[in-house]
Amino acid sequence: MTVMTSKKTYAALAAFHAVDAVASIGPIAPIKKSLDDVGLPEDVRPVLPVVHAAAAVGLLSVFRFPWLARLTTFMLTVYFVLAVGSHVRVRDWSPNLVAASSLLAFYGALTVKGPPR
């Protein structure tokens, strides 16, 4: 079993998204600045905690429903395509672009590899 197929990887990513969901409520200052930098409209921002919470649940589904975890990684790949596109659109070459690009590549690889059955 590799990092890409380990259920522990999915659990760790679920914890990351759970924390991100909580941090997105409000949101905390660094997240607010990043959202401002890419020009995300205020009326869309309340959806982000829901998206991250759903991602956490979807990733945790790897223990009972591996197909749902794979669908979740695919949807997170789409999410990070949009995030990277937003940074590039406004020419935001900050570390946030590097983070979003890294997560895009990682979730894309997870989608291709898939969880263990």
C-alpha beads as a LAMMPS data file, in Angstrom:
LAMMPS data file: protein, C-alpha beads

117 atoms
116 bonds

1 atom types
1 bond types

-500.0 500.0 xlo xhi
-500.0 500.0 ylo yhi
-500.0 500.0 zlo zhi

Masses

1 110.0

Atoms # bond

1 1 1 0.000 0.000 0.000
2 1 1 1.312 3.436 -0.919
3 1 1 0.549 6.912 0.380
4 1 1 -1.839 7.338 -2.546
5 1 1 -3.905 4.299 -1.575
6 1 1 -3.648 4.451 2.216
7 1 1 -6.876 5.002 4.106
8 1 1 -4.793 7.021 6.593
9 1 1 -4.085 9.519 3.796
10 1 1 -7.805 9.962 3.207
11 1 1 -8.412 10.364 6.956
12 1 1 -5.659 12.995 7.230
13 1 1 -7.082 14.904 4.266
14 1 1 -10.542 14.698 5.837
15 1 1 -9.129 16.274 9.018
16 1 1 -7.508 19.008 6.908
17 1 1 -10.834 19.824 5.244
18 1 1 -12.700 19.737 8.569
19 1 1 -10.283 22.313 9.986
20 1 1 -10.544 24.344 6.781
21 1 1 -14.345 24.261 7.051
22 1 1 -14.185 25.736 10.555
23 1 1 -11.578 28.311 9.494
24 1 1 -13.765 29.329 6.552
25 1 1 -16.644 30.274 8.831
26 1 1 -16.198 33.976 9.275
27 1 1 -13.545 33.486 7.711
28 1 1 -10.218 33.946 9.518
29 1 1 -8.016 36.794 8.282
30 1 1 -5.601 34.887 5.962
31 1 1 -8.469 33.103 4.231
32 1 1 -10.421 36.349 3.876
33 1 1 -7.378 38.027 2.321
34 1 1 -6.920 35.179 -0.164
35 1 1 -10.595 35.283 -1.130
36 1 1 -10.375 39.060 -1.528
37 1 1 -7.220 38.704 -3.655
38 1 1 -8.950 36.390 -6.142
39 1 1 -12.147 38.447 -6.094
40 1 1 -14.526 35.770 -4.806
41 1 1 -17.915 37.477 -4.320
42 1 1 -19.158 37.845 -0.741
43 1 1 -22.399 36.009 -1.491
44 1 1 -20.503 32.856 -2.554
45 1 1 -18.250 32.678 0.504
46 1 1 -20.794 31.057 2.875
47 1 1 -20.752 28.004 0.597
48 1 1 -17.058 27.295 1.274
49 1 1 -17.476 25.819 4.795
50 1 1 -20.193 23.533 3.425
51 1 1 -17.936 22.426 0.554
52 1 1 -15.054 21.657 2.918
53 1 1 -17.303 19.834 5.404
54 1 1 -18.766 17.749 2.569
55 1 1 -15.244 17.007 1.357
56 1 1 -14.273 15.796 4.837
57 1 1 -17.281 13.473 4.986
58 1 1 -16.658 12.252 1.433
59 1 1 -13.020 11.494 2.151
60 1 1 -13.930 9.619 5.337
61 1 1 -16.291 7.467 3.290
62 1 1 -13.193 5.572 2.123
63 1 1 -13.731 3.175 5.030
64 1 1 -17.184 2.026 3.847
65 1 1 -17.755 3.410 0.347
66 1 1 -14.480 3.684 -1.596
67 1 1 -16.329 4.766 -4.747
68 1 1 -17.672 7.836 -2.877
69 1 1 -14.170 8.731 -1.693
70 1 1 -12.978 8.531 -5.299
71 1 1 -15.852 10.747 -6.446
72 1 1 -14.889 13.190 -3.684
73 1 1 -11.280 13.347 -4.860
74 1 1 -12.527 13.985 -8.396
75 1 1 -14.758 16.834 -7.200
76 1 1 -11.875 18.273 -5.174
77 1 1 -9.752 18.141 -8.332
78 1 1 -12.413 20.233 -10.077
79 1 1 -12.536 22.590 -7.062
80 1 1 -8.779 23.152 -7.209
81 1 1 -8.841 23.633 -11.003
82 1 1 -11.215 26.520 -10.295
83 1 1 -9.007 27.774 -7.447
84 1 1 -5.848 27.740 -9.583
85 1 1 -7.762 29.377 -12.417
86 1 1 -8.927 32.141 -10.078
87 1 1 -5.367 32.868 -8.949
88 1 1 -4.056 32.893 -12.518
89 1 1 -6.962 35.056 -13.749
90 1 1 -6.035 37.869 -11.334
91 1 1 -2.288 37.230 -11.706
92 1 1 -1.926 36.296 -8.038
93 1 1 1.460 34.574 -8.024
94 1 1 1.445 34.202 -4.227
95 1 1 2.183 31.058 -2.217
96 1 1 -1.571 30.452 -2.296
97 1 1 -1.249 29.606 -5.992
98 1 1 1.495 27.110 -5.172
99 1 1 -0.685 25.524 -2.483
100 1 1 -3.722 25.310 -4.758
101 1 1 -1.607 23.872 -7.589
102 1 1 -0.075 21.285 -5.263
103 1 1 -3.489 20.223 -3.996
104 1 1 -4.771 20.076 -7.571
105 1 1 -1.960 17.704 -8.545
106 1 1 -2.390 15.602 -5.408
107 1 1 -6.173 15.218 -5.712
108 1 1 -5.812 14.495 -9.417
109 1 1 -3.349 11.715 -8.620
110 1 1 -5.634 10.365 -5.878
111 1 1 -8.506 10.294 -8.343
112 1 1 -6.479 8.347 -10.889
113 1 1 -5.036 5.918 -8.355
114 1 1 -8.223 5.527 -6.335
115 1 1 -8.656 4.190 -2.821
116 1 1 -8.262 0.527 -1.916
117 1 1 -11.401 -1.558 -2.413

Bonds

1 1 1 2
2 1 2 3
3 1 3 4
4 1 4 5
5 1 5 6
6 1 6 7
7 1 7 8
8 1 8 9
9 1 9 10
10 1 10 11
11 1 11 12
12 1 12 13
13 1 13 14
14 1 14 15
15 1 15 16
16 1 16 17
17 1 17 18
18 1 18 19
19 1 19 20
20 1 20 21
21 1 21 22
22 1 22 23
23 1 23 24
24 1 24 25
25 1 25 26
26 1 26 27
27 1 27 28
28 1 28 29
29 1 29 30
30 1 30 31
31 1 31 32
32 1 32 33
33 1 33 34
34 1 34 35
35 1 35 36
36 1 36 37
37 1 37 38
38 1 38 39
39 1 39 40
40 1 40 41
41 1 41 42
42 1 42 43
43 1 43 44
44 1 44 45
45 1 45 46
46 1 46 47
47 1 47 48
48 1 48 49
49 1 49 50
50 1 50 51
51 1 51 52
52 1 52 53
53 1 53 54
54 1 54 55
55 1 55 56
56 1 56 57
57 1 57 58
58 1 58 59
59 1 59 60
60 1 60 61
61 1 61 62
62 1 62 63
63 1 63 64
64 1 64 65
65 1 65 66
66 1 66 67
67 1 67 68
68 1 68 69
69 1 69 70
70 1 70 71
71 1 71 72
72 1 72 73
73 1 73 74
74 1 74 75
75 1 75 76
76 1 76 77
77 1 77 78
78 1 78 79
79 1 79 80
80 1 80 81
81 1 81 82
82 1 82 83
83 1 83 84
84 1 84 85
85 1 85 86
86 1 86 87
87 1 87 88
88 1 88 89
89 1 89 90
90 1 90 91
91 1 91 92
92 1 92 93
93 1 93 94
94 1 94 95
95 1 95 96
96 1 96 97
97 1 97 98
98 1 98 99
99 1 99 100
100 1 100 101
101 1 101 102
102 1 102 103
103 1 103 104
104 1 104 105
105 1 105 106
106 1 106 107
107 1 107 108
108 1 108 109
109 1 109 110
110 1 110 111
111 1 111 112
112 1 112 113
113 1 113 114
114 1 114 115
115 1 115 116
116 1 116 117
